[in-house]
């Protein structure tokens, strides 16, 4: 399983919190790329509920990771 910023960003609008099955259902209904679906299928399914993409990919960059000052503009 590998995640890139482009792949993970496809799940930003997913119905969080969600289980693996709910995420797979969302990805399938939304027409999200096969790579995202394959990554979701590789998650261990222990009935875990994922609160956000950071639970799936801990290195997912947040707004704080970018050096853009919104107040400056």
mmCIF file of the N, C-alpha and C atoms, coordinates in Angstrom:
data_MODEL
# 
_entry.id   MODEL 
# 
loop_
_atom_site.group_PDB 
_atom_site.id 
_atom_site.type_symbol 
_atom_site.label_atom_id 
_atom_site.label_alt_id 
_atom_site.label_comp_id 
_atom_site.label_asym_id 
_atom_site.label_entity_id 
_atom_site.label_seq_id 
_atom_site.pdbx_PDB_ins_code 
_atom_site.Cartn_x 
_atom_site.Cartn_y 
_atom_site.Cartn_z 
_atom_site.occupancy 
_atom_site.B_iso_or_equiv 
_atom_site.pdbx_formal_charge 
_atom_site.auth_seq_id 
_atom_site.auth_comp_id 
_atom_site.auth_asym_id 
_atom_site.auth_atom_id 
_atom_site.pdbx_PDB_model_num 
ATOM 1   N N  . UNK A 1 1  ? 0.849   -1.164 0.000  1.00 0.00 ? 1  UNK A N  1 
ATOM 2   C CA . UNK A 1 1  ? 0.000   0.000  0.000  1.00 0.00 ? 1  UNK A CA 1 
ATOM 3   C C  . UNK A 1 1  ? 0.900   1.232  0.000  1.00 0.00 ? 1  UNK A C  1 
ATOM 4   N N  . UNK A 1 2  ? 0.563   2.165  -0.851 1.00 0.00 ? 2  UNK A N  1 
ATOM 5   C CA . UNK A 1 2  ? 1.279   3.426  -0.877 1.00 0.00 ? 2  UNK A CA 1 
ATOM 6   C C  . UNK A 1 2  ? 0.281   4.559  -1.029 1.00 0.00 ? 2  UNK A C  1 
ATOM 7   N N  . UNK A 1 3  ? 0.575   5.659  -0.390 1.00 0.00 ? 3  UNK A N  1 
ATOM 8   C CA . UNK A 1 3  ? -0.271  6.833  -0.497 1.00 0.00 ? 3  UNK A CA 1 
ATOM 9   C C  . UNK A 1 3  ? 0.560   7.982  -1.045 1.00 0.00 ? 3  UNK A C  1 
ATOM 10  N N  . UNK A 1 4  ? -0.052  8.767  -1.870 1.00 0.00 ? 4  UNK A N  1 
ATOM 11  C CA . UNK A 1 4  ? 0.530   10.020 -2.322 1.00 0.00 ? 4  UNK A CA 1 
ATOM 12  C C  . UNK A 1 4  ? -0.450  11.118 -1.937 1.00 0.00 ? 4  UNK A C  1 
ATOM 13  N N  . UNK A 1 5  ? -0.004  12.336 -1.996 1.00 0.00 ? 5  UNK A N  1 
ATOM 14  C CA . UNK A 1 5  ? -0.885  13.448 -1.667 1.00 0.00 ? 5  UNK A CA 1 
ATOM 15  C C  . UNK A 1 5  ? -2.102  13.460 -2.577 1.00 0.00 ? 5  UNK A C  1 
ATOM 16  N N  . UNK A 1 6  ? -1.893  13.172 -3.851 1.00 0.00 ? 6  UNK A N  1 
ATOM 17  C CA . UNK A 1 6  ? -3.009  13.157 -4.801 1.00 0.00 ? 6  UNK A CA 1 
ATOM 18  C C  . UNK A 1 6  ? -4.020  12.071 -4.461 1.00 0.00 ? 6  UNK A C  1 
ATOM 19  N N  . UNK A 1 7  ? -3.543  10.869 -4.142 1.00 0.00 ? 7  UNK A N  1 
ATOM 20  C CA . UNK A 1 7  ? -4.460  9.775  -3.812 1.00 0.00 ? 7  UNK A CA 1 
ATOM 21  C C  . UNK A 1 7  ? -5.211  10.048 -2.515 1.00 0.00 ? 7  UNK A C  1 
ATOM 22  N N  . UNK A 1 8  ? -4.495  10.472 -1.497 1.00 0.00 ? 8  UNK A N  1 
ATOM 23  C CA . UNK A 1 8  ? -5.131  10.703 -0.201 1.00 0.00 ? 8  UNK A CA 1 
ATOM 24  C C  . UNK A 1 8  ? -6.118  11.862 -0.252 1.00 0.00 ? 8  UNK A C  1 
ATOM 25  N N  . UNK A 1 9  ? -5.844  12.851 -1.072 1.00 0.00 ? 9  UNK A N  1 
ATOM 26  C CA . UNK A 1 9  ? -6.746  14.001 -1.142 1.00 0.00 ? 9  UNK A CA 1 
ATOM 27  C C  . UNK A 1 9  ? -8.119  13.620 -1.687 1.00 0.00 ? 9  UNK A C  1 
ATOM 28  N N  . UNK A 1 10 ? -8.210  12.504 -2.383 1.00 0.00 ? 10 UNK A N  1 
ATOM 29  C CA . UNK A 1 10 ? -9.504  12.033 -2.902 1.00 0.00 ? 10 UNK A CA 1 
ATOM 30  C C  . UNK A 1 10 ? -10.451 11.656 -1.770 1.00 0.00 ? 10 UNK A C  1 
ATOM 31  N N  . UNK A 1 11 ? -9.892  11.398 -0.583 1.00 0.00 ? 11 UNK A N  1 
ATOM 32  C CA . UNK A 1 11 ? -10.715 10.984 0.552  1.00 0.00 ? 11 UNK A CA 1 
ATOM 33  C C  . UNK A 1 11 ? -11.046 12.127 1.505  1.00 0.00 ? 11 UNK A C  1 
ATOM 34  N N  . UNK A 1 12 ? -10.647 13.344 1.170  1.00 0.00 ? 12 UNK A N  1 
ATOM 35  C CA . UNK A 1 12 ? -10.909 14.471 2.068  1.00 0.00 ? 12 UNK A CA 1 
ATOM 36  C C  . UNK A 1 12 ? -12.402 14.659 2.331  1.00 0.00 ? 12 UNK A C  1 
ATOM 37  N N  . UNK A 1 13 ? -13.232 14.411 1.336  1.00 0.00 ? 13 UNK A N  1 
ATOM 38  C CA . UNK A 1 13 ? -14.673 14.605 1.489  1.00 0.00 ? 13 UNK A CA 1 
ATOM 39  C C  . UNK A 1 13 ? -15.414 13.341 1.907  1.00 0.00 ? 13 UNK A C  1 
ATOM 40  N N  . UNK A 1 14 ? -14.675 12.317 2.282  1.00 0.00 ? 14 UNK A N  1 
ATOM 41  C CA . UNK A 1 14 ? -15.303 11.065 2.721  1.00 0.00 ? 14 UNK A CA 1 
ATOM 42  C C  . UNK A 1 14 ? -16.110 11.322 3.995  1.00 0.00 ? 14 UNK A C  1 
ATOM 43  N N  . UNK A 1 15 ? -17.092 10.483 4.267  1.00 0.00 ? 15 UNK A N  1 
ATOM 44  C CA . UNK A 1 15 ? -17.936 10.670 5.461  1.00 0.00 ? 15 UNK A CA 1 
ATOM 45  C C  . UNK A 1 15 ? -17.224 10.225 6.741  1.00 0.00 ? 15 UNK A C  1 
ATOM 46  N N  . UNK A 1 16 ? -16.338 11.050 7.242  1.00 0.00 ? 16 UNK A N  1 
ATOM 47  C CA . UNK A 1 16 ? -15.579 10.725 8.461  1.00 0.00 ? 16 UNK A CA 1 
ATOM 48  C C  . UNK A 1 16 ? -16.461 10.924 9.673  1.00 0.00 ? 16 UNK A C  1 
ATOM 49  N N  . UNK A 1 17 ? -16.314 10.163 10.725 1.00 0.00 ? 17 UNK A N  1 
ATOM 50  C CA . UNK A 1 17 ? -15.566 8.912  10.863 1.00 0.00 ? 17 UNK A CA 1 
ATOM 51  C C  . UNK A 1 17 ? -16.218 7.799  10.050 1.00 0.00 ? 17 UNK A C  1 
ATOM 52  N N  . UNK A 1 18 ? -15.386 6.842  9.645  1.00 0.00 ? 18 UNK A N  1 
ATOM 53  C CA . UNK A 1 18 ? -15.877 5.772  8.780  1.00 0.00 ? 18 UNK A CA 1 
ATOM 54  C C  . UNK A 1 18 ? -15.078 4.490  9.008  1.00 0.00 ? 18 UNK A C  1 
ATOM 55  N N  . UNK A 1 19 ? -15.719 3.374  8.739  1.00 0.00 ? 19 UNK A N  1 
ATOM 56  C CA . UNK A 1 19 ? -15.047 2.078  8.781  1.00 0.00 ? 19 UNK A CA 1 
ATOM 57  C C  . UNK A 1 19 ? -14.429 1.818  7.409  1.00 0.00 ? 19 UNK A C  1 
ATOM 58  N N  . UNK A 1 20 ? -13.669 0.768  7.319  1.00 0.00 ? 20 UNK A N  1 
ATOM 59  C CA . UNK A 1 20 ? -13.058 0.387  6.049  1.00 0.00 ? 20 UNK A CA 1 
ATOM 60  C C  . UNK A 1 20 ? -14.141 0.160  4.993  1.00 0.00 ? 20 UNK A C  1 
ATOM 61  N N  . UNK A 1 21 ? -15.187 -0.547 5.352  1.00 0.00 ? 21 UNK A N  1 
ATOM 62  C CA . UNK A 1 21 ? -16.267 -0.831 4.401  1.00 0.00 ? 21 UNK A CA 1 
ATOM 63  C C  . UNK A 1 21 ? -16.968 0.439  3.938  1.00 0.00 ? 21 UNK A C  1 
ATOM 64  N N  . UNK A 1 22 ? -17.182 1.369  4.846  1.00 0.00 ? 22 UNK A N  1 
ATOM 65  C CA . UNK A 1 22 ? -17.816 2.636  4.472  1.00 0.00 ? 22 UNK A CA 1 
ATOM 66  C C  . UNK A 1 22 ? -16.932 3.442  3.528  1.00 0.00 ? 22 UNK A C  1 
ATOM 67  N N  . UNK A 1 23 ? -15.631 3.419  3.772  1.00 0.00 ? 23 UNK A N  1 
ATOM 68  C CA . UNK A 1 23 ? -14.704 4.128  2.890  1.00 0.00 ? 23 UNK A CA 1 
ATOM 69  C C  . UNK A 1 23 ? -14.661 3.487  1.509  1.00 0.00 ? 23 UNK A C  1 
ATOM 70  N N  . UNK A 1 24 ? -14.675 2.161  1.472  1.00 0.00 ? 24 UNK A N  1 
ATOM 71  C CA . UNK A 1 24 ? -14.695 1.466  0.185  1.00 0.00 ? 24 UNK A CA 1 
ATOM 72  C C  . UNK A 1 24 ? -15.985 1.770  -0.570 1.00 0.00 ? 24 UNK A C  1 
ATOM 73  N N  . UNK A 1 25 ? -17.102 1.790  0.134  1.00 0.00 ? 25 UNK A N  1 
ATOM 74  C CA . UNK A 1 25 ? -18.377 2.112  -0.486 1.00 0.00 ? 25 UNK A CA 1 
ATOM 75  C C  . UNK A 1 25 ? -18.357 3.536  -1.043 1.00 0.00 ? 25 UNK A C  1 
ATOM 76  N N  . UNK A 1 26 ? -17.847 4.482  -0.256 1.00 0.00 ? 26 UNK A N  1 
ATOM 77  C CA . UNK A 1 26 ? -17.750 5.873  -0.696 1.00 0.00 ? 26 UNK A CA 1 
ATOM 78  C C  . UNK A 1 26 ? -16.863 5.980  -1.942 1.00 0.00 ? 26 UNK A C  1 
ATOM 79  N N  . UNK A 1 27 ? -15.707 5.332  -1.899 1.00 0.00 ? 27 UNK A N  1 
ATOM 80  C CA . UNK A 1 27 ? -14.773 5.403  -3.024 1.00 0.00 ? 27 UNK A CA 1 
ATOM 81  C C  . UNK A 1 27 ? -15.383 4.803  -4.286 1.00 0.00 ? 27 UNK A C  1 
ATOM 82  N N  . UNK A 1 28 ? -16.086 3.708  -4.157 1.00 0.00 ? 28 UNK A N  1 
ATOM 83  C CA . UNK A 1 28 ? -16.712 3.055  -5.306 1.00 0.00 ? 28 UNK A CA 1 
ATOM 84  C C  . UNK A 1 28 ? -17.824 3.926  -5.885 1.00 0.00 ? 28 UNK A C  1 
ATOM 85  N N  . UNK A 1 29 ? -18.701 4.437  -5.029 1.00 0.00 ? 29 UNK A N  1 
ATOM 86  C CA . UNK A 1 29 ? -19.810 5.265  -5.501 1.00 0.00 ? 29 UNK A CA 1 
ATOM 87  C C  . UNK A 1 29 ? -19.341 6.587  -6.095 1.00 0.00 ? 29 UNK A C  1 
ATOM 88  N N  . UNK A 1 30 ? -18.209 7.093  -5.592 1.00 0.00 ? 30 UNK A N  1 
ATOM 89  C CA . UNK A 1 30 ? -17.702 8.388  -6.053 1.00 0.00 ? 30 UNK A CA 1 
ATOM 90  C C  . UNK A 1 30 ? -16.843 8.280  -7.301 1.00 0.00 ? 30 UNK A C  1 
ATOM 91  N N  . UNK A 1 31 ? -16.529 7.067  -7.715 1.00 0.00 ? 31 UNK A N  1 
ATOM 92  C CA . UNK A 1 31 ? -15.699 6.884  -8.894 1.00 0.00 ? 31 UNK A CA 1 
ATOM 93  C C  . UNK A 1 31 ? -14.243 7.243  -8.659 1.00 0.00 ? 31 UNK A C  1 
ATOM 94  N N  . UNK A 1 32 ? -13.803 7.082  -7.422 1.00 0.00 ? 32 UNK A N  1 
ATOM 95  C CA . UNK A 1 32 ? -12.410 7.384  -7.083 1.00 0.00 ? 32 UNK A CA 1 
ATOM 96  C C  . UNK A 1 32 ? -11.507 6.338  -7.728 1.00 0.00 ? 32 UNK A C  1 
ATOM 97  N N  . UNK A 1 33 ? -10.303 6.742  -8.044 1.00 0.00 ? 33 UNK A N  1 
ATOM 98  C CA . UNK A 1 33 ? -9.376  5.900  -8.800 1.00 0.00 ? 33 UNK A CA 1 
ATOM 99  C C  . UNK A 1 33 ? -9.136  4.537  -8.151 1.00 0.00 ? 33 UNK A C  1 
ATOM 100 N N  . UNK A 1 34 ? -8.803  3.590  -8.987 1.00 0.00 ? 34 UNK A N  1 
ATOM 101 C CA . UNK A 1 34 ? -8.570  2.215  -8.557 1.00 0.00 ? 34 UNK A CA 1 
ATOM 102 C C  . UNK A 1 34 ? -7.446  2.120  -7.529 1.00 0.00 ? 34 UNK A C  1 
ATOM 103 N N  . UNK A 1 35 ? -6.432  2.977  -7.643 1.00 0.00 ? 35 UNK A N  1 
ATOM 104 C CA . UNK A 1 35 ? -5.317  2.946  -6.688 1.00 0.00 ? 35 UNK A CA 1 
ATOM 105 C C  . UNK A 1 35 ? -5.795  3.216  -5.267 1.00 0.00 ? 35 UNK A C  1 
ATOM 106 N N  . UNK A 1 36 ? -6.729  4.168  -5.106 1.00 0.00 ? 36 UNK A N  1 
ATOM 107 C CA . UNK A 1 36 ? -7.263  4.480  -3.783 1.00 0.00 ? 36 UNK A CA 1 
ATOM 108 C C  . UNK A 1 36 ? -8.047  3.279  -3.253 1.00 0.00 ? 36 UNK A C  1 
ATOM 109 N N  . UNK A 1 37 ? -8.866  2.686  -4.088 1.00 0.00 ? 37 UNK A N  1 
ATOM 110 C CA . UNK A 1 37 ? -9.652  1.519  -3.673 1.00 0.00 ? 37 UNK A CA 1 
ATOM 111 C C  . UNK A 1 37 ? -8.739  0.370  -3.273 1.00 0.00 ? 37 UNK A C  1 
ATOM 112 N N  . UNK A 1 38 ? -7.688  0.132  -4.044 1.00 0.00 ? 38 UNK A N  1 
ATOM 113 C CA . UNK A 1 38 ? -6.739  -0.933 -3.706 1.00 0.00 ? 38 UNK A CA 1 
ATOM 114 C C  . UNK A 1 38 ? -6.058  -0.656 -2.368 1.00 0.00 ? 38 UNK A C  1 
ATOM 115 N N  . UNK A 1 39 ? -5.694  0.600  -2.117 1.00 0.00 ? 39 UNK A N  1 
ATOM 116 C CA . UNK A 1 39 ? -5.078  0.952  -0.833 1.00 0.00 ? 39 UNK A CA 1 
ATOM 117 C C  . UNK A 1 39 ? -6.041  0.715  0.318  1.00 0.00 ? 39 UNK A C  1 
ATOM 118 N N  . UNK A 1 40 ? -7.294  1.087  0.125  1.00 0.00 ? 40 UNK A N  1 
ATOM 119 C CA . UNK A 1 40 ? -8.291  0.865  1.172  1.00 0.00 ? 40 UNK A CA 1 
ATOM 120 C C  . UNK A 1 40 ? -8.510  -0.624 1.427  1.00 0.00 ? 40 UNK A C  1 
ATOM 121 N N  . UNK A 1 41 ? -8.495  -1.424 0.365  1.00 0.00 ? 41 UNK A N  1 
ATOM 122 C CA . UNK A 1 41 ? -8.678  -2.873 0.522  1.00 0.00 ? 41 UNK A CA 1 
ATOM 123 C C  . UNK A 1 41 ? -7.544  -3.491 1.320  1.00 0.00 ? 41 UNK A C  1 
ATOM 124 N N  . UNK A 1 42 ? -6.361  -2.894 1.281  1.00 0.00 ? 42 UNK A N  1 
ATOM 125 C CA . UNK A 1 42 ? -5.212  -3.433 2.004  1.00 0.00 ? 42 UNK A CA 1 
ATOM 126 C C  . UNK A 1 42 ? -5.212  -3.087 3.488  1.00 0.00 ? 42 UNK A C  1 
ATOM 127 N N  . UNK A 1 43 ? -6.099  -2.198 3.915  1.00 0.00 ? 43 UNK A N  1 
ATOM 128 C CA . UNK A 1 43 ? -6.181  -1.867 5.341  1.00 0.00 ? 43 UNK A CA 1 
ATOM 129 C C  . UNK A 1 43 ? -6.610  -3.097 6.124  1.00 0.00 ? 43 UNK A C  1 
ATOM 130 N N  . UNK A 1 44 ? -6.045  -3.258 7.306  1.00 0.00 ? 44 UNK A N  1 
ATOM 131 C CA . UNK A 1 44 ? -6.472  -4.355 8.165  1.00 0.00 ? 44 UNK A CA 1 
ATOM 132 C C  . UNK A 1 44 ? -7.874  -4.043 8.657  1.00 0.00 ? 44 UNK A C  1 
ATOM 133 N N  . UNK A 1 45 ? -8.757  -5.014 8.583  1.00 0.00 ? 45 UNK A N  1 
ATOM 134 C CA . UNK A 1 45 ? -10.140 -4.772 8.974  1.00 0.00 ? 45 UNK A CA 1 
ATOM 135 C C  . UNK A 1 45 ? -10.434 -5.454 10.297 1.00 0.00 ? 45 UNK A C  1 
ATOM 136 N N  . UNK A 1 46 ? -10.351 -4.672 11.349 1.00 0.00 ? 46 UNK A N  1 
ATOM 137 C CA . UNK A 1 46 ? -10.671 -5.173 12.674 1.00 0.00 ? 46 UNK A CA 1 
ATOM 138 C C  . UNK A 1 46 ? -11.877 -4.430 13.223 1.00 0.00 ? 46 UNK A C  1 
ATOM 139 N N  . UNK A 1 47 ? -12.712 -3.913 12.317 1.00 0.00 ? 47 UNK A N  1 
ATOM 140 C CA . UNK A 1 47 ? -13.863 -3.146 12.736 1.00 0.00 ? 47 UNK A CA 1 
ATOM 141 C C  . UNK A 1 47 ? -13.507 -1.757 13.215 1.00 0.00 ? 47 UNK A C  1 
ATOM 142 N N  . UNK A 1 48 ? -12.281 -1.345 12.944 1.00 0.00 ? 48 UNK A N  1 
ATOM 143 C CA . UNK A 1 48 ? -11.795 -0.040 13.396 1.00 0.00 ? 48 UNK A CA 1 
ATOM 144 C C  . UNK A 1 48 ? -12.524 1.097  12.689 1.00 0.00 ? 48 UNK A C  1 
ATOM 145 N N  . UNK A 1 49 ? -12.773 2.153  13.417 1.00 0.00 ? 49 UNK A N  1 
ATOM 146 C CA . UNK A 1 49 ? -13.379 3.349  12.843 1.00 0.00 ? 49 UNK A CA 1 
ATOM 147 C C  . UNK A 1 49 ? -12.271 4.378  12.677 1.00 0.00 ? 49 UNK A C  1 
ATOM 148 N N  . UNK A 1 50 ? -12.132 4.878  11.470 1.00 0.00 ? 50 UNK A N  1 
ATOM 149 C CA . UNK A 1 50 ? -11.117 5.871  11.156 1.00 0.00 ? 50 UNK A CA 1 
ATOM 150 C C  . UNK A 1 50 ? -11.740 7.255  11.285 1.00 0.00 ? 50 UNK A C  1 
ATOM 151 N N  . UNK A 1 51 ? -11.111 8.129  12.048 1.00 0.00 ? 51 UNK A N  1 
ATOM 152 C CA . UNK A 1 51 ? -11.626 9.469  12.290 1.00 0.00 ? 51 UNK A CA 1 
ATOM 153 C C  . UNK A 1 51 ? -11.318 10.431 11.149 1.00 0.00 ? 51 UNK A C  1 
ATOM 154 N N  . UNK A 1 52 ? -10.199 10.197 10.450 1.00 0.00 ? 52 UNK A N  1 
ATOM 155 C CA . UNK A 1 52 ? -9.791  11.078 9.353  1.00 0.00 ? 52 UNK A CA 1 
ATOM 156 C C  . UNK A 1 52 ? -8.724  10.366 8.530  1.00 0.00 ? 52 UNK A C  1 
ATOM 157 N N  . UNK A 1 53 ? -8.309  11.018 7.464  1.00 0.00 ? 53 UNK A N  1 
ATOM 158 C CA . UNK A 1 53 ? -7.274  10.439 6.600  1.00 0.00 ? 53 UNK A CA 1 
ATOM 159 C C  . UNK A 1 53 ? -5.967  10.239 7.372  1.00 0.00 ? 53 UNK A C  1 
ATOM 160 N N  . UNK A 1 54 ? -5.737  11.041 8.414  1.00 0.00 ? 54 UNK A N  1 
ATOM 161 C CA . UNK A 1 54 ? -4.513  10.892 9.205  1.00 0.00 ? 54 UNK A CA 1 
ATOM 162 C C  . UNK A 1 54 ? -4.459  9.546  9.925  1.00 0.00 ? 54 UNK A C  1 
ATOM 163 N N  . UNK A 1 55 ? -5.611  8.936  10.194 1.00 0.00 ? 55 UNK A N  1 
ATOM 164 C CA . UNK A 1 55 ? -5.630  7.607  10.811 1.00 0.00 ? 55 UNK A CA 1 
ATOM 165 C C  . UNK A 1 55 ? -5.169  6.536  9.823  1.00 0.00 ? 55 UNK A C  1 
ATOM 166 N N  . UNK A 1 56 ? -5.365  6.799  8.547  1.00 0.00 ? 56 UNK A N  1 
ATOM 167 C CA . UNK A 1 56 ? -4.968  5.854  7.511  1.00 0.00 ? 56 UNK A CA 1 
ATOM 168 C C  . UNK A 1 56 ? -3.539  6.128  7.055  1.00 0.00 ? 56 UNK A C  1 
ATOM 169 N N  . UNK A 1 57 ? -3.228  7.397  6.864  1.00 0.00 ? 57 UNK A N  1 
ATOM 170 C CA . UNK A 1 57 ? -1.896  7.821  6.412  1.00 0.00 ? 57 UNK A CA 1 
ATOM 171 C C  . UNK A 1 57 ? -1.400  8.903  7.365  1.00 0.00 ? 57 UNK A C  1 
ATOM 172 N N  . UNK A 1 58 ? -0.674  8.519  8.420  1.00 0.00 ? 58 UNK A N  1 
ATOM 173 C CA . UNK A 1 58 ? -0.233  9.481  9.442  1.00 0.00 ? 58 UNK A CA 1 
ATOM 174 C C  . UNK A 1 58 ? 0.605   10.640 8.900  1.00 0.00 ? 58 UNK A C  1 
ATOM 175 N N  . UNK A 1 59 ? 1.240   10.468 7.759  1.00 0.00 ? 59 UNK A N  1 
ATOM 176 C CA . UNK A 1 59 ? 2.081   11.525 7.201  1.00 0.00 ? 59 UNK A CA 1 
ATOM 177 C C  . UNK A 1 59 ? 1.316   12.491 6.305  1.00 0.00 ? 59 UNK A C  1 
ATOM 178 N N  . UNK A 1 60 ? -0.004  12.385 6.278  1.00 0.00 ? 60 UNK A N  1 
ATOM 179 C CA . UNK A 1 60 ? -0.802  13.274 5.440  1.00 0.00 ? 60 UNK A CA 1 
ATOM 180 C C  . UNK A 1 60 ? -0.572  14.717 5.869  1.00 0.00 ? 60 UNK A C  1 
ATOM 181 N N  . UNK A 1 61 ? -0.158  15.572 4.944  1.00 0.00 ? 61 UNK A N  1 
ATOM 182 C CA . UNK A 1 61 ? 0.140   16.955 5.326  1.00 0.00 ? 61 UNK A CA 1 
ATOM 183 C C  . UNK A 1 61 ? -1.124  17.741 5.678  1.00 0.00 ? 61 UNK A C  1 
ATOM 184 N N  . UNK A 1 62 ? -1.001  18.552 6.690  1.00 0.00 ? 62 UNK A N  1 
ATOM 185 C CA . UNK A 1 62 ? -2.107  19.409 7.105  1.00 0.00 ? 62 UNK A CA 1 
ATOM 186 C C  . UNK A 1 62 ? -1.799  20.840 6.683  1.00 0.00 ? 62 UNK A C  1 
ATOM 187 N N  . UNK A 1 63 ? -2.724  21.740 6.904  1.00 0.00 ? 63 UNK A N  1 
ATOM 188 C CA . UNK A 1 63 ? -2.496  23.141 6.529  1.00 0.00 ? 63 UNK A CA 1 
ATOM 189 C C  . UNK A 1 63 ? -1.270  23.706 7.222  1.00 0.00 ? 63 UNK A C  1 
ATOM 190 N N  . UNK A 1 64 ? -0.985  23.244 8.424  1.00 0.00 ? 64 UNK A N  1 
ATOM 191 C CA . UNK A 1 64 ? 0.177   23.738 9.162  1.00 0.00 ? 64 UNK A CA 1 
ATOM 192 C C  . UNK A 1 64 ? 1.490   23.329 8.509  1.00 0.00 ? 64 UNK A C  1 
ATOM 193 N N  . UNK A 1 65 ? 1.461   22.316 7.659  1.00 0.00 ? 65 UNK A N  1 
ATOM 194 C CA . UNK A 1 65 ? 2.675   21.852 7.001  1.00 0.00 ? 65 UNK A CA 1 
ATOM 195 C C  . UNK A 1 65 ? 3.110   22.768 5.859  1.00 0.00 ? 65 UNK A C  1 
ATOM 196 N N  . UNK A 1 66 ? 2.209   23.637 5.431  1.00 0.00 ? 66 UNK A N  1 
ATOM 197 C CA . UNK A 1 66 ? 2.532   24.545 4.341  1.00 0.00 ? 66 UNK A CA 1 
ATOM 198 C C  . UNK A 1 66 ? 2.847   25.917 4.927  1.00 0.00 ? 66 UNK A C  1 
ATOM 199 N N  . UNK A 1 67 ? 3.775   26.596 4.319  1.00 0.00 ? 67 UNK A N  1 
ATOM 200 C CA . UNK A 1 67 ? 4.222   27.872 4.841  1.00 0.00 ? 67 UNK A CA 1 
ATOM 201 C C  . UNK A 1 67 ? 3.465   29.037 4.202  1.00 0.00 ? 67 UNK A C  1 
ATOM 202 N N  . UNK A 1 68 ? 2.162   28.926 4.149  1.00 0.00 ? 68 UNK A N  1 
ATOM 203 C CA . UNK A 1 68 ? 1.328   29.945 3.542  1.00 0.00 ? 68 UNK A CA 1 
ATOM 204 C C  . UNK A 1 68 ? 0.593   30.693 4.651  1.00 0.00 ? 68 UNK A C  1 
ATOM 205 N N  . UNK A 1 69 ? 0.788   31.979 4.709  1.00 0.00 ? 69 UNK A N  1 
ATOM 206 C CA . UNK A 1 69 ? 0.142   32.795 5.725  1.00 0.00 ? 69 UNK A CA 1 
ATOM 207 C C  . UNK A 1 69 ? -1.108  33.431 5.134  1.00 0.00 ? 69 UNK A C  1 
ATOM 208 N N  . UNK A 1 70 ? -2.289  32.898 5.474  1.00 0.00 ? 70 UNK A N  1 
ATOM 209 C CA . UNK A 1 70 ? -3.541  33.384 4.908  1.00 0.00 ? 70 UNK A CA 1 
ATOM 210 C C  . UNK A 1 70 ? -3.814  34.834 5.301  1.00 0.00 ? 70 UNK A C  1 
ATOM 211 N N  . UNK A 1 71 ? -3.347  35.246 6.451  1.00 0.00 ? 71 UNK A N  1 
ATOM 212 C CA . UNK A 1 71 ? -3.590  36.609 6.908  1.00 0.00 ? 71 UNK A CA 1 
ATOM 213 C C  . UNK A 1 71 ? -2.781  37.635 6.107  1.00 0.00 ? 71 UNK A C  1 
ATOM 214 N N  . UNK A 1 72 ? -1.729  37.192 5.485  1.00 0.00 ? 72 UNK A N  1 
ATOM 215 C CA . UNK A 1 72 ? -0.863  38.088 4.731  1.00 0.00 ? 72 UNK A CA 1 
ATOM 216 C C  . UNK A 1 72 ? -1.519  38.573 3.449  1.00 0.00 ? 72 UNK A C  1 
ATOM 217 N N  . UNK A 1 73 ? -2.485  37.805 2.940  1.00 0.00 ? 73 UNK A N  1 
ATOM 218 C CA . UNK A 1 73 ? -3.088  38.163 1.653  1.00 0.00 ? 73 UNK A CA 1 
ATOM 219 C C  . UNK A 1 73 ? -4.507  38.591 1.793  1.00 0.00 ? 73 UNK A C  1 
# 
